Amino acid sequence: MENRLSPHALELLDDLVESSRALGADPSLVLHGGGNTSVKATWRDVTGDELEVLFIKGSGHDLATIGRDGFAPLRLERLRQLLPPVKMGDVELGNELRAASFDASAPNPSVETLVHALVPHAAVLHSHADAILAVTNTEGGKARTEALYGDKVVIVDYVMPGPDLGEACFAAWAEQAHEGTEGIVVLNHGLFAVGDTPSEALARHEEMIAEARELLGEVPERTAHAMQDAVDVVALAELRARISAAAGKPLVARHRADAQVSAFLTDPVLRESTQQGPMTPDHVLYTKRTPLRGRDVAGFASAYRDYFAAHKDRRGVELTMLDPAPRIVLDDELGMLSFGRTAKEAGIAEDIYSHTLDTIELAQGQGGYVALPAGDIFDLEYWVMEQLKLQRAGKPRPLEGQVAVVTGAASGIGRACAQELMAAGAAVAGWDLADGTADTFTDPAWLGLTVDVTDEEQVRTALAGTVERFGGVDIVVVSAGIFPQSQDIADLTADQWRKTMAVNVDAVATLFTAVHPLLRLAPSGGRVAVVASKNVPAPGKGAAAYSTSKAALTQLCRVAALEWAPDGIRVNLVHPDAVFDTGLWTPELLASRAEHYGMSVEDYKRRNLLRTEVTSADVARGVRALVDETFARTTGAQVAVDGGSERTV
């Protein structure tokens, strides 16, 4: 790109990057990929001609982190040819915008590109600012906006993004704009600030937001939590199970019961306002039109089907109904729950609805919160571009929407299992004693907790934390364990024996007792995979405590498989051997053991029938197979992951 731009054009583009990041850094302005920005400059094509270019944010890019490559370079002359009186549909517009690109590898341009193209100013910065929406989403919101900004903004009634919005803004700009115009306010949608440079547009944007905030005042300070301190995790998991059933797929849930949520649950006016609708239609894709109040999932789903039936013919195209399950729940005892197909999606829904609650409360101070009519929300929810995304979407990952607990997850086999399960789409709560467990992964699907699995209170607290973060437990992978120093039975002490049993057996029995009520509520059936050992069928000298503990663990799992089958919970084991990429094996220990057998280190690692090295990742893939649909009809099985041992084959 750089060789197509003059130094001045590059300066403008870098100003756009910096200004966009400043805008995107404030979640009260831009949430999770929302908003868009642009700048007009010149582009030198392959013939050497200088052409006008519009750099506009590409769909899917986050303004908070965007770089030069996040902007699509479009032929400005062609964009202006697409302005009214030209008429287009959404799909046609998308095709025209792609065709107008100078760079075939650039991202898809924003559907609001025509709004950026129609203004004469070089730069446009657009956000869905909470403060603007708290002003416009009120009774008399248009008059209130006019009073706030006078004639320095063009005011446009809400219409759908895409061709409709381009046409409405074109007409409003022609009628209202003048030399001193600083932006466009689209009611129930947001602010487009303009300027000769991105920096100037940002300054105007910030000034207009500050004016709106001054009018609104501050959200009241919260000093106390009225919600109960301890959530009923079984009730939460049961509600998640019913909502997942309504959705037709498992969903991840996030729980909040803070002072903001308490205020909305205890104030009748605020509580009723949540049934108005989202602060801008774009948010419906994550939150649905309204939250579920209480726990009547069937009633919500029935009402959603009625909503679809009432509006499905608005645009004269055949539509596929989305699932009727809620994505936000407000419950007097449980607080607020946010649902999504993944932990990231549930987190986005939570963030959006937290800002929605703030906006509702601020709007109450301006005469009351008023959202758009249901039909306008429906049009965005069932926008043709979103329907096309559904048609083109591939299969979900095999464990999407499911929640796993992995013990011993900070290193070795446990860490590999956690990584494998997250790659398969699961949200994972990883438990370990190690410092830094919380930072083992940075994925939003990861919750790292410091847990001593031999402490029942810590186990139950960790389970509660897992359910509050992700909504339930579908999968348990037991990987935590110890291998004590080799010692003959004649020299074995009672303390060594008891410690081994406490970690390898007793802790698992405690976990099984505590987690069973959650596993039986798993939307796709509970699953347990236990990392045992080759020492169960083939014990070795000097490992009495370890071998016995793993044998006892195996028997515990066999009994669990018998007892839990009626609840749809399957319990299976893997028996690894000679897995050397774990914390138990140092280079020095490997060298010592190889020398003992008269082998090289590489030969020692491969001393099995297949002459292959067994890694933690190999064990993790076996564990994943036991908890996904691969072994959906299997329970009580013991699977060797050891390259083949002549002592067990």
C-alpha positions as CSV (number, residue, x, y, z in Angstrom):
1,M,0.0,0.0,0.0
2,E,2.7,2.4,1.0
3,N,4.1,2.7,-2.6
4,R,0.7,3.9,-3.8
5,L,0.5,6.8,-1.4
6,S,2.2,10.2,-1.2
7,P,3.9,11.3,2.0
8,H,0.8,13.5,2.7
9,A,-1.6,10.6,2.1
10,L,0.4,8.4,4.4
11,E,0.3,11.1,7.0
12,L,-3.5,11.2,6.8
13,L,-3.8,7.4,7.0
14,D,-1.6,7.3,10.1
15,D,-3.6,10.1,11.6
16,L,-6.7,8.0,10.9
17,V,-5.1,5.0,12.6
18,E,-4.3,7.0,15.7
19,S,-7.6,8.7,15.8
20,S,-9.5,5.5,15.3
21,R,-7.6,3.8,18.2
22,A,-8.4,6.8,20.4
23,L,-12.1,6.4,19.6
24,G,-12.0,2.6,20.0
25,A,-10.2,2.8,23.3
26,D,-13.4,4.1,25.0
27,P,-16.1,1.4,25.3
28,S,-18.7,4.0,26.0
29,L,-18.2,5.1,22.3
30,V,-17.3,1.9,20.5
31,L,-18.1,-1.7,21.6
32,H,-16.6,-4.8,20.1
33,G,-16.0,-3.9,16.5
34,G,-18.6,-1.2,16.3
35,G,-18.2,2.2,14.8
36,N,-16.3,3.1,11.6
37,T,-13.8,5.8,10.4
38,S,-12.5,7.1,7.1
39,V,-10.2,9.6,5.4
40,K,-10.0,10.8,1.8
41,A,-6.6,11.0,0.2
42,T,-5.0,10.3,-3.2
43,W,-3.8,6.9,-4.6
44,R,-1.3,6.4,-7.4
45,D,-2.4,3.5,-9.6
46,V,-0.2,1.2,-11.7
47,T,-0.4,3.8,-14.6
48,G,0.9,6.5,-12.4
49,D,-2.4,8.4,-12.3
50,E,-3.4,10.1,-9.1
51,L,-6.9,9.1,-8.1
52,E,-9.1,10.0,-5.1
53,V,-9.3,7.3,-2.5
54,L,-11.5,6.7,0.5
55,F,-9.8,4.7,3.3
56,I,-12.6,3.2,5.4
57,K,-12.6,0.7,8.2
58,G,-13.0,-2.9,7.1
59,S,-15.8,-5.0,8.5
60,G,-14.6,-7.1,11.5
61,H,-11.7,-4.9,12.5
62,D,-11.6,-3.4,16.0
63,L,-11.0,0.4,16.1
64,A,-9.1,0.0,19.4
65,T,-6.3,-2.1,17.7
66,I,-6.7,-1.3,14.0
67,G,-3.7,-0.7,11.7
68,R,-3.2,0.5,8.2
69,D,-4.2,-2.8,6.8
70,G,-7.6,-2.6,8.6
71,F,-8.8,0.0,6.1
72,A,-10.1,-0.7,2.6
73,P,-9.0,1.7,-0.1
74,L,-11.9,2.5,-2.4
75,R,-12.3,4.6,-5.5
76,L,-14.0,7.8,-4.3
77,E,-15.2,8.8,-7.7
78,R,-17.1,5.4,-8.1
79,L,-18.6,5.8,-4.6
80,R,-20.0,9.2,-5.4
81,Q,-21.6,7.6,-8.6
82,L,-23.5,5.3,-6.3
83,L,-25.1,8.1,-4.3
84,P,-28.8,9.0,-4.9
85,P,-30.7,8.9,-7.2
86,V,-29.1,5.5,-7.7
87,K,-31.1,2.7,-6.0
88,M,-29.5,-0.5,-4.8
89,G,-30.3,-3.4,-2.5
90,D,-28.0,-4.5,0.3
91,V,-26.3,-7.3,-1.7
92,E,-25.8,-5.0,-4.7
93,L,-24.2,-2.4,-2.4
94,G,-21.9,-5.0,-1.0
95,N,-20.8,-6.1,-4.4
96,E,-20.3,-2.5,-5.6
97,L,-18.2,-1.6,-2.6
98,R,-16.0,-4.7,-3.2
99,A,-15.7,-3.8,-6.9
100,A,-14.6,-0.2,-6.0
101,S,-11.6,-1.4,-4.1
102,F,-8.1,-0.6,-5.2
103,D,-6.8,-3.7,-3.5
104,A,-8.4,-7.1,-3.9
105,S,-6.9,-8.3,-0.7
106,A,-8.3,-5.5,1.4
107,P,-11.1,-6.2,3.9
108,N,-14.7,-5.8,3.1
109,P,-15.7,-2.1,3.5
110,S,-18.2,-0.9,6.1
111,V,-21.8,-1.0,4.9
112,E,-22.0,2.7,6.0
113,T,-19.4,3.7,3.4
114,L,-21.8,5.9,1.4
115,V,-22.3,8.1,4.4
116,H,-18.6,8.7,4.6
117,A,-18.4,9.3,0.8
118,L,-21.2,11.9,0.6
119,V,-19.8,14.5,2.9
120,P,-17.2,16.9,1.4
121,H,-14.9,16.7,4.5
122,A,-11.7,14.6,4.4
123,A,-12.4,12.7,7.6
124,V,-15.3,11.0,9.3
125,L,-15.4,9.3,12.7
126,H,-18.5,7.4,13.6
127,S,-19.5,5.8,17.0
128,H,-22.5,4.5,18.8
129,A,-21.8,6.6,21.8
130,D,-23.8,5.8,24.9
131,A,-24.3,9.5,25.6
132,I,-25.7,10.3,22.2
133,L,-28.1,7.3,22.4
134,A,-29.2,8.4,25.9
135,V,-30.2,11.7,24.4
136,T,-31.9,10.4,21.3
137,N,-33.6,7.4,22.8
138,T,-36.1,9.4,24.7
139,E,-39.6,10.9,24.3
140,G,-38.9,13.9,22.2
141,G,-35.3,12.8,21.5
142,K,-35.1,14.6,18.1
143,A,-36.1,17.9,19.6
144,R,-33.7,17.4,22.5
145,T,-30.9,16.7,20.1
146,E,-31.7,19.8,18.1
147,A,-31.7,21.9,21.3
148,L,-28.4,20.4,22.4
149,Y,-26.4,20.9,19.1
150,G,-28.3,23.6,17.3
151,D,-27.5,23.6,13.6
152,K,-24.0,22.3,13.9
153,V,-25.1,18.7,13.2
154,V,-27.4,17.3,10.5
155,I,-30.1,15.2,12.2
156,V,-31.4,12.1,10.5
157,D,-34.3,9.8,11.6
158,Y,-33.3,6.2,12.1
159,V,-33.1,4.0,9.0
160,M,-31.4,0.7,8.4
161,P,-27.6,0.7,7.7
162,G,-26.7,0.2,4.1
163,P,-28.4,1.8,1.1
164,D,-31.3,3.2,3.2
165,L,-29.0,5.1,5.5
166,G,-26.9,6.4,2.7
167,E,-30.0,7.7,0.9
168,A,-31.4,9.3,4.1
169,C,-28.1,11.0,5.0
170,F,-27.7,12.3,1.5
171,A,-31.1,13.9,1.6
172,A,-30.6,15.3,5.1
173,W,-27.2,16.7,4.2
174,A,-28.5,18.5,1.1
175,E,-31.2,20.1,3.2
176,Q,-29.5,20.9,6.5
177,A,-25.7,21.1,6.0
178,H,-23.8,24.4,5.8
179,E,-20.2,25.6,6.0
180,G,-20.1,25.1,9.8
181,T,-21.6,21.6,9.9
182,E,-19.6,19.4,12.2
183,G,-21.3,16.1,11.9
184,I,-24.4,13.9,11.5
185,V,-26.6,12.5,14.3
186,V,-28.6,9.5,13.3
187,L,-31.3,9.0,15.9
188,N,-31.1,5.7,17.8
189,H,-27.9,5.0,16.0
190,G,-25.0,7.4,16.7
191,L,-22.7,10.2,15.7
192,F,-20.7,10.9,12.5
193,A,-18.2,13.7,13.2
194,V,-16.5,15.3,10.3
195,G,-13.3,17.3,9.8
196,D,-10.5,18.2,7.5
197,T,-8.3,15.7,9.2
198,P,-9.0,12.7,11.4
199,S,-7.6,14.6,14.4
200,E,-10.0,17.4,13.8
201,A,-12.9,15.0,13.4
202,L,-11.9,13.3,16.7
203,A,-11.7,16.6,18.5
204,R,-15.2,17.5,17.3
205,H,-16.5,14.1,18.2
206,E,-15.1,14.4,21.7
207,E,-16.5,17.9,22.1
208,M,-20.0,16.8,21.1
209,I,-19.9,13.7,23.4
210,A,-18.8,16.0,26.3
211,E,-21.8,18.3,25.6
212,A,-24.2,15.3,25.7
213,R,-22.6,14.0,28.9
214,E,-22.9,17.4,30.6
215,L,-26.7,17.4,29.7
216,L,-27.2,13.9,31.0
217,G,-25.2,14.1,34.2
218,E,-23.6,11.1,35.8
219,V,-25.0,7.6,36.5
220,P,-25.6,7.4,40.2
221,E,-22.8,6.0,42.3
222,R,-23.5,2.5,43.7
223,T,-22.3,1.9,47.2
224,A,-24.1,-1.4,48.2
225,H,-25.0,-4.7,46.6
226,A,-28.5,-5.8,47.2
227,M,-27.9,-9.2,45.5
228,Q,-27.1,-12.2,47.7
229,D,-23.4,-12.9,48.0
230,A,-23.5,-16.6,47.0
231,V,-25.3,-17.6,43.8
232,D,-27.1,-20.9,43.6
233,V,-24.8,-22.5,41.1
234,V,-27.1,-25.5,40.5
235,A,-30.0,-23.2,39.8
236,L,-27.8,-21.2,37.4
237,A,-26.7,-24.4,35.6
238,E,-30.3,-25.6,35.4
239,L,-31.4,-22.3,33.8
240,R,-28.5,-22.6,31.3
241,A,-29.6,-26.1,30.4
242,R,-33.1,-24.9,29.6
243,I,-31.9,-21.9,27.6
244,S,-29.5,-24.2,25.7
245,A,-32.3,-26.5,25.0
246,A,-34.4,-23.6,23.6
247,A,-31.4,-22.6,21.5
248,G,-30.9,-26.1,20.2
249,K,-27.2,-25.9,21.1
250,P,-25.1,-25.5,24.3
251,L,-24.5,-21.9,25.2
252,V,-21.9,-20.4,27.6
253,A,-23.2,-18.0,30.2
254,R,-21.6,-15.2,32.3
255,H,-23.0,-14.2,35.6
256,R,-23.1,-10.7,37.2
257,A,-24.9,-9.6,40.4
258,D,-23.3,-6.2,41.1
259,A,-24.9,-2.9,42.2
260,Q,-25.9,-1.9,38.7
261,V,-27.8,-5.1,38.2
262,S,-29.4,-4.8,41.6
263,A,-30.6,-1.3,40.8
264,F,-32.5,-2.5,37.8
265,L,-34.0,-5.5,39.6
266,T,-35.2,-3.4,42.5
267,D,-36.5,-0.3,40.7
268,P,-39.8,-1.0,38.9
269,V,-39.3,1.8,36.3
270,L,-35.8,0.7,35.4
271,R,-36.9,-2.9,35.3
272,E,-39.8,-2.2,32.9
273,S,-37.6,-0.1,30.7
274,T,-35.4,-3.1,29.8
275,Q,-38.4,-4.4,27.8
276,Q,-38.2,-1.4,25.4
277,G,-35.4,-2.8,23.3
278,P,-31.7,-2.3,22.6
279,M,-30.1,1.2,22.6
280,T,-29.2,0.7,18.9
281,P,-30.5,-2.1,16.6
282,D,-26.9,-3.3,15.9
283,H,-26.8,-4.8,19.4
284,V,-29.8,-7.1,18.8
285,L,-27.4,-9.6,17.2
286,Y,-25.8,-10.2,20.6
287,T,-28.6,-9.5,23.1
288,K,-31.9,-10.2,21.3
289,R,-34.5,-7.5,21.4
290,T,-35.3,-7.8,25.1
291,P,-33.9,-9.7,28.1
292,L,-35.8,-12.5,29.8
293,R,-37.2,-11.3,33.1
294,G,-37.1,-14.3,35.5
295,R,-36.8,-17.9,34.3
296,D,-39.8,-18.6,32.1
297,V,-37.7,-19.7,29.1
298,A,-40.6,-21.4,27.4
299,G,-42.6,-18.2,27.6
300,F,-39.8,-16.1,26.1
301,A,-39.3,-18.6,23.3
302,S,-43.0,-18.5,22.5
303,A,-43.1,-14.7,22.5
304,Y,-40.0,-14.7,20.2
305,R,-41.8,-17.0,17.7
306,D,-44.7,-14.6,17.7
307,Y,-42.4,-11.7,17.1
308,F,-40.9,-13.5,14.1
309,A,-44.3,-14.4,12.7
310,A,-45.5,-10.8,13.1
311,H,-42.6,-9.3,11.2
312,K,-41.2,-11.9,8.8
313,D,-42.9,-10.5,5.8
314,R,-41.8,-6.8,6.2
315,R,-39.3,-6.9,3.4
316,G,-40.8,-9.5,1.1
317,V,-38.0,-12.0,1.3
318,E,-38.0,-15.5,2.8
319,L,-36.3,-15.6,6.2
320,T,-34.8,-18.4,8.4
321,M,-35.8,-17.9,12.0
322,L,-33.0,-17.6,14.5
323,D,-33.2,-19.7,17.7
324,P,-35.8,-18.3,20.1
325,A,-33.6,-18.5,23.3
326,P,-32.8,-15.3,25.3
327,R,-29.3,-14.0,25.4
328,I,-29.7,-11.7,28.5
329,V,-31.5,-12.8,31.6
330,L,-32.5,-10.5,34.6
331,D,-33.5,-12.6,37.6
332,D,-34.3,-11.4,41.1
333,E,-32.1,-14.1,42.7
334,L,-29.5,-14.9,40.0
335,G,-28.9,-11.4,38.8
336,M,-27.8,-10.8,35.2
337,L,-26.8,-13.7,32.9
338,S,-25.4,-13.2,29.4
339,F,-25.3,-16.0,26.9
340,G,-23.4,-16.7,23.8
341,R,-22.1,-19.6,21.6
342,T,-18.7,-19.0,23.0
343,A,-17.2,-17.4,26.1
344,K,-16.1,-14.4,23.9
345,E,-19.6,-14.0,22.6
346,A,-21.2,-14.2,26.0
347,G,-18.7,-11.6,27.2
348,I,-19.6,-9.2,24.3
349,A,-23.3,-9.6,25.2
350,E,-22.5,-8.8,28.9
351,D,-20.5,-5.7,27.9
352,I,-23.2,-4.4,25.5
353,Y,-26.0,-4.9,28.0
354,S,-24.0,-3.3,30.8
355,H,-23.8,-0.2,28.6
356,T,-27.4,-0.5,27.7
357,L,-28.3,-0.4,31.4
358,D,-26.3,2.8,31.9
359,T,-27.9,4.4,28.8
360,I,-31.4,3.4,30.0
361,E,-30.7,5.0,33.4
362,L,-29.3,8.2,31.9
363,A,-32.3,8.4,29.5
364,Q,-34.7,8.2,32.5
365,G,-33.3,11.5,33.6
366,Q,-34.4,13.0,30.3
367,G,-38.0,11.9,30.5
368,G,-37.8,8.2,30.0
369,Y,-36.0,5.6,27.8
370,V,-37.7,4.9,24.4
371,A,-36.3,2.4,22.0
372,L,-37.2,1.9,18.4
373,P,-40.3,0.0,17.4
374,A,-40.0,-3.8,17.3
375,G,-40.2,-3.8,13.5
376,D,-37.1,-1.7,13.1
377,I,-35.2,-4.0,15.5
378,F,-36.4,-7.0,13.5
379,D,-35.1,-5.6,10.3
380,L,-31.6,-5.4,11.6
381,E,-31.8,-8.8,13.3
382,Y,-33.0,-10.4,10.1
383,W,-30.9,-8.2,7.7
384,V,-30.2,-10.0,4.5
385,M,-26.4,-9.6,5.1
386,E,-26.8,-11.4,8.4
387,Q,-29.0,-14.1,6.8
388,L,-26.2,-14.7,4.2
389,K,-23.7,-15.1,7.0
390,L,-25.8,-17.8,8.5
391,Q,-26.1,-19.6,5.1
392,R,-22.3,-19.4,4.6
393,A,-21.3,-20.3,8.1
394,G,-19.4,-23.6,8.5
395,K,-20.1,-26.2,11.1
396,P,-19.5,-25.0,14.7
397,R,-16.4,-26.4,16.4
398,P,-17.2,-29.8,18.1
399,L,-17.2,-28.5,21.7
400,E,-18.6,-25.0,21.0
401,G,-20.7,-23.7,23.9
402,Q,-19.5,-26.4,26.3
403,V,-17.6,-25.8,29.6
404,A,-14.7,-28.0,30.8
405,V,-12.9,-28.2,34.1
406,V,-9.3,-29.4,33.8
407,T,-7.3,-30.1,36.9
408,G,-3.5,-29.8,36.8
409,A,-4.0,-27.5,33.9
410,A,-0.9,-25.2,34.2
411,S,1.6,-27.7,32.7
412,G,2.2,-31.0,31.1
413,I,-0.7,-33.2,30.1
414,G,-3.3,-31.0,31.9
415,R,-2.1,-27.9,30.0
416,A,-2.2,-29.8,26.7
417,C,-5.7,-31.0,27.4
418,A,-6.9,-27.4,28.2
419,Q,-5.4,-26.2,25.0
420,E,-6.9,-29.0,22.9
421,L,-10.4,-28.4,24.4
422,M,-10.2,-24.7,23.8
423,A,-9.2,-25.3,20.2
424,A,-12.3,-27.5,19.9
425,G,-14.4,-24.6,21.0
426,A,-14.8,-25.3,24.8
427,A,-14.6,-22.7,27.6
428,V,-12.1,-24.1,30.1
429,A,-11.6,-23.5,33.8
430,G,-8.1,-24.7,34.5
431,W,-7.2,-25.6,38.1
432,D,-3.7,-25.8,39.4
433,L,-1.6,-25.0,42.5
434,A,1.1,-23.3,40.3
435,D,1.6,-19.6,40.5
436,G,0.5,-17.8,37.4
437,T,-2.3,-20.4,36.6
438,A,-4.6,-17.5,35.7
439,D,-2.1,-16.4,33.0
440,T,-1.5,-19.8,31.4
441,F,-3.6,-18.6,28.4
442,T,-4.9,-15.2,27.4
443,D,-8.0,-16.6,25.6
444,P,-11.4,-15.3,26.8
445,A,-12.4,-19.0,26.9
446,W,-9.8,-19.5,29.7
447,L,-10.4,-19.2,33.4
448,G,-7.3,-20.1,35.5
449,L,-7.9,-20.7,39.2
450,T,-5.4,-21.6,41.9
451,V,-6.9,-24.6,43.6
452,D,-5.6,-27.3,46.0
453,V,-7.7,-30.2,44.8
454,T,-7.2,-31.9,48.2
455,D,-9.1,-29.1,49.9
456,E,-12.9,-29.7,49.6
457,E,-13.8,-26.0,50.3
458,Q,-11.4,-24.8,47.6
459,V,-12.9,-27.3,45.2
460,R,-16.4,-26.2,45.8
461,T,-15.4,-22.5,45.6
462,A,-13.6,-23.2,42.3
463,L,-16.7,-25.0,40.9
464,A,-18.8,-22.0,41.9
465,G,-16.4,-19.6,40.2
466,T,-16.4,-21.8,37.1
467,V,-20.2,-21.7,36.9
468,E,-20.4,-18.0,37.5
469,R,-17.9,-17.4,34.7
470,F,-19.2,-19.9,32.1
471,G,-22.7,-21.1,33.3
472,G,-22.2,-24.7,34.2
473,V,-19.9,-27.7,33.8
474,D,-20.2,-30.2,30.9
475,I,-16.7,-31.8,30.9
476,V,-14.3,-32.8,33.7
477,V,-10.7,-33.8,32.9
478,V,-8.8,-35.1,35.8
479,S,-5.1,-34.6,35.2
480,A,-3.8,-33.4,38.6
481,G,-1.7,-36.0,40.2
482,I,1.7,-36.7,41.8
483,F,4.3,-39.4,41.2
484,P,6.3,-39.7,44.4
485,Q,10.0,-40.6,44.5
486,S,10.6,-44.2,43.7
487,Q,10.6,-46.3,46.9
488,D,10.3,-50.0,47.7
489,I,7.4,-51.1,49.9
490,A,9.9,-52.0,52.6
491,D,10.9,-48.3,52.9
492,L,7.5,-46.7,52.2
493,T,6.3,-44.3,54.9
494,A,2.7,-43.7,55.9
495,D,3.0,-40.0,55.1
496,Q,4.2,-40.7,51.5
497,W,1.4,-43.3,51.0
498,R,-1.3,-41.0,52.4
499,K,-0.1,-37.9,50.4
500,T,-0.2,-39.9,47.1
501,M,-3.7,-41.3,47.9
502,A,-4.9,-37.8,48.9
503,V,-4.0,-36.2,45.6
504,N,-4.5,-39.1,43.2
505,V,-7.7,-40.7,44.6
506,D,-9.3,-38.8,47.5
507,A,-9.3,-35.5,45.7
508,V,-11.0,-37.0,42.7
509,A,-13.7,-38.6,44.9
510,T,-14.3,-35.2,46.4
511,L,-14.5,-33.5,43.0
512,F,-16.9,-36.2,41.7
513,T,-19.3,-35.7,44.6
514,A,-19.2,-31.9,44.2
515,V,-19.5,-31.8,40.4
516,H,-22.2,-34.5,39.8
517,P,-25.2,-32.1,40.3
518,L,-23.7,-29.9,37.5
519,L,-22.7,-32.7,35.1
520,R,-26.2,-34.1,35.1
521,L,-27.4,-30.7,33.9
522,A,-25.0,-30.5,30.9
523,P,-27.0,-29.7,27.8
524,S,-25.2,-32.4,25.7
525,G,-24.6,-34.8,28.5
526,G,-21.9,-34.8,31.1
527,R,-18.5,-36.3,30.3
528,V,-15.5,-37.2,32.4
529,A,-12.0,-38.1,31.2
530,V,-9.5,-39.2,33.7
531,V,-5.7,-39.4,33.2
532,A,-4.7,-42.6,34.9
533,S,-1.6,-44.6,34.0
534,K,0.0,-47.6,32.3
535,N,0.9,-48.6,35.9
536,V,-2.7,-49.7,36.4
537,P,-2.4,-52.9,34.2
538,A,1.4,-53.0,34.5
539,P,2.8,-51.7,37.8
540,G,6.5,-51.3,38.3
541,K,8.9,-51.8,41.2
542,G,9.3,-48.9,43.5
543,A,6.0,-47.3,42.6
544,A,3.6,-49.0,45.1
545,A,1.9,-45.9,46.2
546,Y,1.5,-44.4,42.7
547,S,0.4,-47.7,41.0
548,T,-2.1,-48.4,43.8
549,S,-3.5,-44.9,43.7
550,K,-4.0,-45.0,40.0
551,A,-5.6,-48.5,40.3
552,A,-8.0,-47.2,42.9
553,L,-8.7,-44.1,40.8
554,T,-9.6,-46.5,37.9
555,Q,-12.0,-48.4,40.1
556,L,-13.6,-45.2,41.3
557,C,-14.2,-44.2,37.7
558,R,-15.7,-47.6,36.8
559,V,-18.2,-47.2,39.6
560,A,-19.0,-43.7,38.5
561,A,-19.6,-44.9,35.0
562,L,-22.1,-47.4,36.4
563,E,-23.8,-45.0,38.7
564,W,-23.9,-41.9,36.4
565,A,-25.0,-43.6,33.2
566,P,-28.8,-43.0,34.0
567,D,-27.9,-39.3,34.1
568,G,-26.4,-39.4,30.7
569,I,-22.8,-38.9,32.1
570,R,-20.1,-41.0,30.5
571,V,-16.8,-41.6,32.4
572,N,-13.7,-42.9,30.6
573,L,-10.0,-43.1,31.2
574,V,-6.7,-42.8,29.4
575,H,-3.6,-44.7,30.4
576,P,-0.5,-42.8,29.2
577,D,3.0,-44.0,29.6
578,A,6.4,-42.5,29.0
579,V,5.2,-38.9,28.4
580,F,8.4,-37.0,28.7
581,D,7.4,-33.4,27.9
582,T,6.1,-32.8,31.4
583,G,7.5,-31.1,34.5
584,L,8.3,-34.5,36.0
585,W,11.1,-35.1,33.5
586,T,14.2,-32.9,33.5
587,P,17.0,-33.4,30.9
588,E,19.1,-34.7,33.7
589,L,16.6,-37.3,34.7
590,L,16.0,-38.4,31.1
591,A,19.8,-38.8,30.6
592,S,20.1,-40.8,33.8
593,R,17.2,-43.2,32.9
594,A,18.5,-43.7,29.4
595,E,21.9,-44.5,30.7
596,H,20.4,-47.0,33.2
597,Y,18.9,-48.9,30.2
598,G,21.9,-48.5,28.1
599,M,20.1,-46.4,25.5
600,S,20.4,-43.0,23.9
601,V,17.8,-40.4,25.2
602,E,16.0,-40.6,21.9
603,D,15.8,-44.4,21.9
604,Y,14.6,-44.3,25.6
605,K,11.8,-42.0,24.6
606,R,10.7,-44.5,22.0
607,R,10.9,-47.7,23.9
608,N,7.5,-48.9,22.9
609,L,6.1,-51.3,20.3
610,L,5.5,-48.5,17.7
611,R,8.9,-47.0,18.3
612,T,7.3,-43.5,18.6
613,E,7.5,-40.7,21.1
614,V,4.3,-40.1,23.1
615,T,3.7,-36.4,24.0
616,S,1.3,-34.5,26.2
617,A,-0.5,-33.4,23.0
618,D,-1.0,-37.0,22.0
619,V,-2.7,-37.7,25.3
620,A,-4.8,-34.5,25.0
621,R,-6.1,-35.6,21.6
622,G,-7.1,-38.9,23.1
623,V,-8.9,-37.0,25.9
624,R,-10.7,-34.8,23.5
625,A,-11.9,-37.8,21.5
626,L,-13.4,-39.3,24.8
627,V,-15.3,-36.1,25.5
628,D,-16.5,-35.1,22.0
629,E,-18.9,-37.1,19.8
630,T,-16.2,-39.6,18.8
631,F,-16.9,-41.8,21.8
632,A,-20.5,-40.6,22.3
633,R,-21.6,-44.2,22.9
634,T,-18.8,-45.2,25.2
635,T,-18.5,-45.2,29.0
636,G,-16.3,-47.1,31.4
637,A,-13.5,-47.5,28.8
638,Q,-9.8,-47.5,29.4
639,V,-7.7,-46.4,26.5
640,A,-3.9,-46.7,26.3
641,V,-1.9,-43.8,24.9
642,D,1.5,-45.3,25.2
643,G,2.8,-46.4,21.8
644,G,2.0,-50.0,22.7
645,S,3.5,-51.8,25.7
646,E,4.6,-55.5,25.6
647,R,3.5,-55.7,29.2
648,T,-0.1,-54.8,28.5
649,V,-0.8,-55.9,24.9
